[in-house]
Amino acid sequence: MHDGKQKTEEREALKTAVESLDAPSEDNVALAPPVEAAATASTSPPLPPEEIERLTNDIVAALKTVYDPEIPADIYELGLIYKVEIDDDRNVAIEMTLTAPGCPVAGEMPIWVENAVSAVAGVAQTKVDIVFDPPWDQSRMSDEARLALGMF
């Protein structure tokens, strides 16, 4: 039982120490934010909606230039692009998948996507992540891709 009381006292002391870091100092000046919070905060003003729309349209057009070499349709129409996020610093994060985990171009395709999107005017950096959840299936293809593949 003595160990339990000691651990409770240690937790309370730690809690008090953490709370004191968040409290204003004696001169009533707030402490600086933690370094990791400052590093992830955007220093740019929010992008106007019309700029987000322009970037989005240009990014989609760039994605449509990337083709799976085994399928005569672009990766966007195939439904391989799951998410595109543009932050206020104009960094683009893309989540995409492959038609199959064993795709022969699995190592190259993210580089093709990154290069295509990075070439869009106004894009700062591009990061591409391959995900397999949810798994891709043919229901994700657009009508354009179905037509190109003769799947009607």
CNS distance restraints for C-alpha pairs under 8 A (distance, minus, plus):
assign (resid   1 and name CA) (resid   5 and name CA) 6.54 0.50 0.50
assign (resid   2 and name CA) (resid   6 and name CA) 6.27 0.50 0.50
assign (resid   3 and name CA) (resid   7 and name CA) 6.13 0.50 0.50
assign (resid   4 and name CA) (resid   8 and name CA) 6.20 0.50 0.50
assign (resid   5 and name CA) (resid   9 and name CA) 6.24 0.50 0.50
assign (resid   6 and name CA) (resid  10 and name CA) 6.17 0.50 0.50
assign (resid   7 and name CA) (resid  11 and name CA) 6.11 0.50 0.50
assign (resid   8 and name CA) (resid  12 and name CA) 6.21 0.50 0.50
assign (resid   9 and name CA) (resid  13 and name CA) 6.16 0.50 0.50
assign (resid  10 and name CA) (resid  14 and name CA) 6.16 0.50 0.50
assign (resid  11 and name CA) (resid  15 and name CA) 6.05 0.50 0.50
assign (resid  12 and name CA) (resid  16 and name CA) 6.14 0.50 0.50
assign (resid  13 and name CA) (resid  17 and name CA) 6.20 0.50 0.50
assign (resid  14 and name CA) (resid  18 and name CA) 6.20 0.50 0.50
assign (resid  15 and name CA) (resid  19 and name CA) 6.12 0.50 0.50
assign (resid  16 and name CA) (resid  20 and name CA) 6.14 0.50 0.50
assign (resid  17 and name CA) (resid  21 and name CA) 6.60 0.50 0.50
assign (resid  18 and name CA) (resid  22 and name CA) 6.85 0.50 0.50
assign (resid  19 and name CA) (resid  23 and name CA) 6.37 0.50 0.50
assign (resid  20 and name CA) (resid  24 and name CA) 7.98 0.50 0.50
assign (resid  21 and name CA) (resid  31 and name CA) 7.25 0.50 0.50
assign (resid  22 and name CA) (resid  30 and name CA) 7.73 0.50 0.50
assign (resid  22 and name CA) (resid  31 and name CA) 7.02 0.50 0.50
assign (resid  23 and name CA) (resid  30 and name CA) 6.89 0.50 0.50
assign (resid  23 and name CA) (resid  31 and name CA) 7.60 0.50 0.50
assign (resid  24 and name CA) (resid  28 and name CA) 5.16 0.50 0.50
assign (resid  24 and name CA) (resid  29 and name CA) 5.40 0.50 0.50
assign (resid  24 and name CA) (resid  30 and name CA) 4.43 0.50 0.50
assign (resid  24 and name CA) (resid  31 and name CA) 6.45 0.50 0.50
assign (resid  25 and name CA) (resid  29 and name CA) 5.43 0.50 0.50
assign (resid  25 and name CA) (resid  30 and name CA) 6.12 0.50 0.50
assign (resid  25 and name CA) (resid  31 and name CA) 6.93 0.50 0.50
assign (resid  33 and name CA) (resid  37 and name CA) 6.61 0.50 0.50
assign (resid  33 and name CA) (resid  38 and name CA) 6.43 0.50 0.50
assign (resid  34 and name CA) (resid  38 and name CA) 6.42 0.50 0.50
assign (resid  35 and name CA) (resid  39 and name CA) 6.10 0.50 0.50
assign (resid  36 and name CA) (resid  40 and name CA) 6.37 0.50 0.50
assign (resid  37 and name CA) (resid  41 and name CA) 6.24 0.50 0.50
assign (resid  42 and name CA) (resid  88 and name CA) 6.56 0.50 0.50
assign (resid  42 and name CA) (resid  89 and name CA) 6.48 0.50 0.50
assign (resid  43 and name CA) (resid  89 and name CA) 7.43 0.50 0.50
assign (resid  44 and name CA) (resid  88 and name CA) 5.92 0.50 0.50
assign (resid  44 and name CA) (resid  89 and name CA) 5.78 0.50 0.50
assign (resid  45 and name CA) (resid  88 and name CA) 6.53 0.50 0.50
assign (resid  46 and name CA) (resid  88 and name CA) 5.16 0.50 0.50
assign (resid  47 and name CA) (resid  51 and name CA) 6.29 0.50 0.50
assign (resid  47 and name CA) (resid  52 and name CA) 6.40 0.50 0.50
assign (resid  47 and name CA) (resid  88 and name CA) 5.52 0.50 0.50
assign (resid  48 and name CA) (resid  52 and name CA) 6.43 0.50 0.50
assign (resid  49 and name CA) (resid  53 and name CA) 6.15 0.50 0.50
assign (resid  50 and name CA) (resid  54 and name CA) 6.17 0.50 0.50
assign (resid  51 and name CA) (resid  55 and name CA) 6.05 0.50 0.50
assign (resid  52 and name CA) (resid  56 and name CA) 5.95 0.50 0.50
assign (resid  52 and name CA) (resid  86 and name CA) 7.60 0.50 0.50
assign (resid  53 and name CA) (resid  57 and name CA) 6.11 0.50 0.50
assign (resid  54 and name CA) (resid  58 and name CA) 6.13 0.50 0.50
assign (resid  55 and name CA) (resid  59 and name CA) 5.94 0.50 0.50
assign (resid  55 and name CA) (resid 120 and name CA) 7.77 0.50 0.50
assign (resid  55 and name CA) (resid 122 and name CA) 7.39 0.50 0.50
assign (resid  55 and name CA) (resid 123 and name CA) 7.76 0.50 0.50
assign (resid  56 and name CA) (resid  60 and name CA) 6.12 0.50 0.50
assign (resid  57 and name CA) (resid  61 and name CA) 6.20 0.50 0.50
assign (resid  58 and name CA) (resid  62 and name CA) 6.18 0.50 0.50
assign (resid  58 and name CA) (resid 120 and name CA) 6.46 0.50 0.50
assign (resid  59 and name CA) (resid  63 and name CA) 6.12 0.50 0.50
assign (resid  59 and name CA) (resid 117 and name CA) 5.74 0.50 0.50
assign (resid  59 and name CA) (resid 120 and name CA) 6.56 0.50 0.50
assign (resid  60 and name CA) (resid  64 and name CA) 6.23 0.50 0.50
assign (resid  60 and name CA) (resid  76 and name CA) 7.36 0.50 0.50
assign (resid  61 and name CA) (resid  65 and name CA) 6.88 0.50 0.50
assign (resid  62 and name CA) (resid  66 and name CA) 7.39 0.50 0.50
assign (resid  62 and name CA) (resid 116 and name CA) 5.44 0.50 0.50
assign (resid  62 and name CA) (resid 117 and name CA) 5.76 0.50 0.50
assign (resid  62 and name CA) (resid 120 and name CA) 7.18 0.50 0.50
assign (resid  63 and name CA) (resid  74 and name CA) 7.54 0.50 0.50
assign (resid  63 and name CA) (resid  75 and name CA) 6.82 0.50 0.50
assign (resid  63 and name CA) (resid  76 and name CA) 5.95 0.50 0.50
assign (resid  63 and name CA) (resid 113 and name CA) 6.54 0.50 0.50
assign (resid  63 and name CA) (resid 116 and name CA) 6.62 0.50 0.50
assign (resid  63 and name CA) (resid 117 and name CA) 6.85 0.50 0.50
assign (resid  64 and name CA) (resid  74 and name CA) 5.25 0.50 0.50
assign (resid  64 and name CA) (resid  75 and name CA) 6.46 0.50 0.50
assign (resid  64 and name CA) (resid  76 and name CA) 5.61 0.50 0.50
assign (resid  64 and name CA) (resid  77 and name CA) 7.34 0.50 0.50
assign (resid  65 and name CA) (resid  74 and name CA) 6.51 0.50 0.50
assign (resid  65 and name CA) (resid 116 and name CA) 7.47 0.50 0.50
assign (resid  66 and name CA) (resid  74 and name CA) 5.55 0.50 0.50
assign (resid  66 and name CA) (resid  75 and name CA) 6.05 0.50 0.50
assign (resid  66 and name CA) (resid 112 and name CA) 6.78 0.50 0.50
assign (resid  66 and name CA) (resid 113 and name CA) 6.64 0.50 0.50
assign (resid  66 and name CA) (resid 116 and name CA) 7.48 0.50 0.50
assign (resid  67 and name CA) (resid  71 and name CA) 7.34 0.50 0.50
assign (resid  67 and name CA) (resid  72 and name CA) 7.05 0.50 0.50
assign (resid  67 and name CA) (resid  73 and name CA) 6.00 0.50 0.50
assign (resid  67 and name CA) (resid  74 and name CA) 4.24 0.50 0.50
assign (resid  67 and name CA) (resid  75 and name CA) 5.56 0.50 0.50
assign (resid  68 and name CA) (resid  72 and name CA) 7.11 0.50 0.50
assign (resid  68 and name CA) (resid  73 and name CA) 6.95 0.50 0.50
assign (resid  68 and name CA) (resid  74 and name CA) 6.49 0.50 0.50
assign (resid  68 and name CA) (resid  75 and name CA) 6.39 0.50 0.50
assign (resid  68 and name CA) (resid 109 and name CA) 7.90 0.50 0.50
assign (resid  71 and name CA) (resid 149 and name CA) 7.78 0.50 0.50
assign (resid  72 and name CA) (resid 148 and name CA) 6.79 0.50 0.50
assign (resid  72 and name CA) (resid 149 and name CA) 6.96 0.50 0.50
assign (resid  73 and name CA) (resid  77 and name CA) 6.71 0.50 0.50
assign (resid  73 and name CA) (resid  78 and name CA) 6.50 0.50 0.50
assign (resid  73 and name CA) (resid 145 and name CA) 5.67 0.50 0.50
assign (resid  73 and name CA) (resid 148 and name CA) 6.53 0.50 0.50
assign (resid  73 and name CA) (resid 149 and name CA) 7.53 0.50 0.50
assign (resid  74 and name CA) (resid  78 and name CA) 6.20 0.50 0.50
assign (resid  74 and name CA) (resid 145 and name CA) 7.71 0.50 0.50
assign (resid  75 and name CA) (resid  79 and name CA) 6.36 0.50 0.50
assign (resid  75 and name CA) (resid  80 and name CA) 5.40 0.50 0.50
assign (resid  75 and name CA) (resid  81 and name CA) 6.88 0.50 0.50
assign (resid  76 and name CA) (resid  80 and name CA) 5.96 0.50 0.50
assign (resid  76 and name CA) (resid  81 and name CA) 5.75 0.50 0.50
assign (resid  77 and name CA) (resid 141 and name CA) 5.79 0.50 0.50
assign (resid  77 and name CA) (resid 142 and name CA) 5.21 0.50 0.50
assign (resid  77 and name CA) (resid 144 and name CA) 6.70 0.50 0.50
assign (resid  77 and name CA) (resid 145 and name CA) 5.46 0.50 0.50
assign (resid  78 and name CA) (resid 138 and name CA) 7.87 0.50 0.50
assign (resid  78 and name CA) (resid 140 and name CA) 6.64 0.50 0.50
assign (resid  78 and name CA) (resid 141 and name CA) 4.39 0.50 0.50
assign (resid  78 and name CA) (resid 142 and name CA) 6.37 0.50 0.50
assign (resid  78 and name CA) (resid 145 and name CA) 5.88 0.50 0.50
assign (resid  79 and name CA) (resid 136 and name CA) 7.78 0.50 0.50
assign (resid  79 and name CA) (resid 140 and name CA) 4.84 0.50 0.50
assign (resid  79 and name CA) (resid 141 and name CA) 4.93 0.50 0.50
assign (resid  79 and name CA) (resid 142 and name CA) 6.93 0.50 0.50
assign (resid  80 and name CA) (resid  96 and name CA) 5.43 0.50 0.50
assign (resid  80 and name CA) (resid  97 and name CA) 5.12 0.50 0.50
assign (resid  80 and name CA) (resid  98 and name CA) 6.11 0.50 0.50
assign (resid  80 and name CA) (resid  99 and name CA) 7.28 0.50 0.50
assign (resid  80 and name CA) (resid 136 and name CA) 7.10 0.50 0.50
assign (resid  80 and name CA) (resid 140 and name CA) 7.75 0.50 0.50
assign (resid  81 and name CA) (resid  94 and name CA) 7.43 0.50 0.50
assign (resid  81 and name CA) (resid  95 and name CA) 6.30 0.50 0.50
assign (resid  81 and name CA) (resid  96 and name CA) 4.36 0.50 0.50
assign (resid  81 and name CA) (resid  97 and name CA) 6.58 0.50 0.50
assign (resid  82 and name CA) (resid  94 and name CA) 7.57 0.50 0.50
assign (resid  82 and name CA) (resid  95 and name CA) 5.42 0.50 0.50
assign (resid  82 and name CA) (resid  96 and name CA) 5.12 0.50 0.50
assign (resid  82 and name CA) (resid  97 and name CA) 7.25 0.50 0.50
assign (resid  83 and name CA) (resid  93 and name CA) 7.84 0.50 0.50
assign (resid  83 and name CA) (resid  94 and name CA) 5.51 0.50 0.50
assign (resid  83 and name CA) (resid  95 and name CA) 4.97 0.50 0.50
assign (resid  83 and name CA) (resid  96 and name CA) 6.86 0.50 0.50
assign (resid  84 and name CA) (resid  92 and name CA) 6.85 0.50 0.50
assign (resid  84 and name CA) (resid  93 and name CA) 5.79 0.50 0.50
assign (resid  84 and name CA) (resid  94 and name CA) 4.60 0.50 0.50
assign (resid  84 and name CA) (resid  95 and name CA) 6.64 0.50 0.50
assign (resid  85 and name CA) (resid  92 and name CA) 5.55 0.50 0.50
assign (resid  85 and name CA) (resid  93 and name CA) 5.12 0.50 0.50
assign (resid  85 and name CA) (resid  94 and name CA) 6.46 0.50 0.50
assign (resid  86 and name CA) (resid  90 and name CA) 5.82 0.50 0.50
assign (resid  86 and name CA) (resid  91 and name CA) 5.67 0.50 0.50
assign (resid  86 and name CA) (resid  92 and name CA) 4.63 0.50 0.50
assign (resid  86 and name CA) (resid  93 and name CA) 6.61 0.50 0.50
assign (resid  87 and name CA) (resid  91 and name CA) 5.50 0.50 0.50
assign (resid  87 and name CA) (resid  92 and name CA) 6.68 0.50 0.50
assign (resid  89 and name CA) (resid 124 and name CA) 7.15 0.50 0.50
assign (resid  90 and name CA) (resid 122 and name CA) 6.84 0.50 0.50
assign (resid  90 and name CA) (resid 123 and name CA) 5.26 0.50 0.50
assign (resid  90 and name CA) (resid 124 and name CA) 5.24 0.50 0.50
assign (resid  90 and name CA) (resid 125 and name CA) 7.17 0.50 0.50
assign (resid  91 and name CA) (resid 123 and name CA) 6.17 0.50 0.50
assign (resid  91 and name CA) (resid 124 and name CA) 5.15 0.50 0.50
assign (resid  91 and name CA) (resid 125 and name CA) 4.72 0.50 0.50
assign (resid  91 and name CA) (resid 126 and name CA) 5.90 0.50 0.50
assign (resid  91 and name CA) (resid 127 and name CA) 7.99 0.50 0.50
assign (resid  92 and name CA) (resid 123 and name CA) 7.01 0.50 0.50
assign (resid  92 and name CA) (resid 124 and name CA) 7.59 0.50 0.50
assign (resid  92 and name CA) (resid 125 and name CA) 6.13 0.50 0.50
assign (resid  92 and name CA) (resid 126 and name CA) 4.72 0.50 0.50
assign (resid  92 and name CA) (resid 127 and name CA) 6.29 0.50 0.50
assign (resid  93 and name CA) (resid 126 and name CA) 5.92 0.50 0.50
assign (resid  93 and name CA) (resid 127 and name CA) 4.88 0.50 0.50
assign (resid  93 and name CA) (resid 128 and name CA) 6.05 0.50 0.50
assign (resid  93 and name CA) (resid 129 and name CA) 7.84 0.50 0.50
assign (resid  94 and name CA) (resid 126 and name CA) 7.62 0.50 0.50
assign (resid  94 and name CA) (resid 127 and name CA) 6.17 0.50 0.50
assign (resid  94 and name CA) (resid 128 and name CA) 4.78 0.50 0.50
assign (resid  94 and name CA) (resid 129 and name CA) 6.18 0.50 0.50
assign (resid  95 and name CA) (resid 128 and name CA) 6.00 0.50 0.50
assign (resid  95 and name CA) (resid 129 and name CA) 4.94 0.50 0.50
assign (resid  95 and name CA) (resid 130 and name CA) 5.95 0.50 0.50
assign (resid  95 and name CA) (resid 131 and name CA) 6.53 0.50 0.50
assign (resid  96 and name CA) (resid 128 and name CA) 7.31 0.50 0.50
assign (resid  96 and name CA) (resid 129 and name CA) 6.31 0.50 0.50
assign (resid  96 and name CA) (resid 130 and name CA) 5.11 0.50 0.50
assign (resid  96 and name CA) (resid 131 and name CA) 5.96 0.50 0.50
assign (resid  97 and name CA) (resid 130 and name CA) 5.23 0.50 0.50
assign (resid  97 and name CA) (resid 131 and name CA) 5.17 0.50 0.50
assign (resid  97 and name CA) (resid 132 and name CA) 5.75 0.50 0.50
assign (resid  97 and name CA) (resid 135 and name CA) 7.64 0.50 0.50
assign (resid  97 and name CA) (resid 136 and name CA) 6.85 0.50 0.50
assign (resid  98 and name CA) (resid 103 and name CA) 6.75 0.50 0.50
assign (resid  98 and name CA) (resid 106 and name CA) 7.18 0.50 0.50
assign (resid  98 and name CA) (resid 130 and name CA) 7.57 0.50 0.50
assign (resid  98 and name CA) (resid 132 and name CA) 7.55 0.50 0.50
assign (resid  98 and name CA) (resid 136 and name CA) 6.96 0.50 0.50
assign (resid  99 and name CA) (resid 103 and name CA) 6.93 0.50 0.50
assign (resid  99 and name CA) (resid 136 and name CA) 5.86 0.50 0.50
assign (resid  99 and name CA) (resid 137 and name CA) 7.20 0.50 0.50
assign (resid 100 and name CA) (resid 136 and name CA) 7.53 0.50 0.50
assign (resid 101 and name CA) (resid 106 and name CA) 7.60 0.50 0.50
assign (resid 101 and name CA) (resid 132 and name CA) 7.52 0.50 0.50
assign (resid 102 and name CA) (resid 106 and name CA) 7.27 0.50 0.50
assign (resid 105 and name CA) (resid 109 and name CA) 5.72 0.50 0.50
assign (resid 106 and name CA) (resid 110 and name CA) 7.39 0.50 0.50
assign (resid 107 and name CA) (resid 111 and name CA) 7.64 0.50 0.50
assign (resid 108 and name CA) (resid 112 and name CA) 6.40 0.50 0.50
assign (resid 109 and name CA) (resid 113 and name CA) 6.25 0.50 0.50
assign (resid 110 and name CA) (resid 114 and name CA) 6.02 0.50 0.50
assign (resid 110 and name CA) (resid 128 and name CA) 5.87 0.50 0.50
assign (resid 110 and name CA) (resid 129 and name CA) 7.32 0.50 0.50
assign (resid 110 and name CA) (resid 130 and name CA) 7.35 0.50 0.50
assign (resid 111 and name CA) (resid 115 and name CA) 6.03 0.50 0.50
assign (resid 111 and name CA) (resid 128 and name CA) 7.91 0.50 0.50
assign (resid 112 and name CA) (resid 116 and name CA) 6.14 0.50 0.50
assign (resid 113 and name CA) (resid 117 and name CA) 6.15 0.50 0.50
assign (resid 113 and name CA) (resid 128 and name CA) 7.32 0.50 0.50
assign (resid 114 and name CA) (resid 118 and name CA) 5.85 0.50 0.50
assign (resid 114 and name CA) (resid 126 and name CA) 5.76 0.50 0.50
assign (resid 114 and name CA) (resid 127 and name CA) 6.59 0.50 0.50
assign (resid 114 and name CA) (resid 128 and name CA) 6.28 0.50 0.50
assign (resid 115 and name CA) (resid 119 and name CA) 6.28 0.50 0.50
assign (resid 116 and name CA) (resid 120 and name CA) 7.20 0.50 0.50
assign (resid 117 and name CA) (resid 123 and name CA) 7.48 0.50 0.50
assign (resid 117 and name CA) (resid 126 and name CA) 6.77 0.50 0.50
assign (resid 118 and name CA) (resid 123 and name CA) 5.96 0.50 0.50
assign (resid 118 and name CA) (resid 124 and name CA) 7.21 0.50 0.50
assign (resid 118 and name CA) (resid 125 and name CA) 6.38 0.50 0.50
assign (resid 118 and name CA) (resid 126 and name CA) 5.86 0.50 0.50
assign (resid 119 and name CA) (resid 123 and name CA) 7.45 0.50 0.50
assign (resid 132 and name CA) (resid 136 and name CA) 7.30 0.50 0.50
assign (resid 136 and name CA) (resid 140 and name CA) 6.94 0.50 0.50
assign (resid 141 and name CA) (resid 145 and name CA) 5.89 0.50 0.50
assign (resid 141 and name CA) (resid 146 and name CA) 6.55 0.50 0.50
assign (resid 142 and name CA) (resid 146 and name CA) 6.35 0.50 0.50
assign (resid 143 and name CA) (resid 147 and name CA) 6.06 0.50 0.50
assign (resid 144 and name CA) (resid 148 and name CA) 6.25 0.50 0.50
assign (resid 145 and name CA) (resid 149 and name CA) 6.18 0.50 0.50
assign (resid 146 and name CA) (resid 150 and name CA) 5.94 0.50 0.50
assign (resid 146 and name CA) (resid 151 and name CA) 4.88 0.50 0.50
assign (resid 146 and name CA) (resid 152 and name CA) 6.45 0.50 0.50
assign (resid 147 and name CA) (resid 151 and name CA) 6.08 0.50 0.50
assign (resid 147 and name CA) (resid 152 and name CA) 6.46 0.50 0.50
